[in-house]
Amino acid sequence: MAAINIRNLSDETHRALRVRAASKGRSMEAEARSIIDEAVRPADRQQLGTALVELFRALGGVDLDIARDATPREPVRFDE
């Protein structure tokens, strides 16, 4: 996973982040991740699959008949 450092954060912002994290029972790092995720990946964003469905719905949609292999698989063994 990627990592970033945030420099020159004001004392006031640092304190507010600490209080906000504590109120949610999270670490400051977890709270900062949550804030960044919400900012750059909003819940109301349209995802690629949804956009494609909407695009092709106007053209009558796409019906794919894909044969799938339903053969049961043996579980992986790590003790050998």
N, C-alpha and C positions, 0 to 999 in steps of 0.2 A: 504494500500500500504506500501511497505517496505521503509525504509529510511536508509541513511548512512551518516556518518560524514567523511570528508577528513581532516586529520590533517597534519601539516608540509608542507603545500603547499608553495612553494617559492613565494616571493613577485613578481618576474618576471612573473611566471605562473599566479598568481592571477590577475595581471595587464593585461596580454594578454587575459585572460578569460573575464575580464570586458570590454575590448575594443571590443573583438569579439562579445560578447552579445549585446553591444550597437549598433554595426554596423548592427545587424539583428533585432534590436528593441525588444530584449528579456531581461529578467532578467538573472543574472548570473546563478541562479539555473536552469532556463529553458534551458539555453545554455549547462550547464553541463549535464543535462538529455539527451539532444539531442546528445551530443558527445558520451556519454556512450552507448545510444541505437544504434547509428551507428556502434560503435566498436564491440559490442557483438551480434548484430542482423543485419548483413549486408544485403542490399537490394538484393544481388545476391544469398542469401542462398536458398537452396531447402527446401521447407516446407514438412511436413509429407504427406499431401494429394497428392501432386505432386509426391513425391517419390513412393507412393503406386501405383498411376496410371502408372507410368513408369515401375514399377516392374511387374505389371500384364498385361501390354500391350504386352510384349514379349510372354506371355502365351495365348494370344488371348483375354485378357480383362475379365471383369466380368460384367454381365448384371443382375442387381437386379430389380425385379418387386415388388415394395413395395406399398401396398395399404395405402393411407393416408386418414385420416378423414378430409373432407373438410367442415364439419358442421360449419356455422358461430357461433362465440362465442359472448356472451353478454359482453359489456365492464364492467370493474370493477367499482363499485360505492364506493366512500369513504365518502359519506355524510349520510350514514345510521347508 
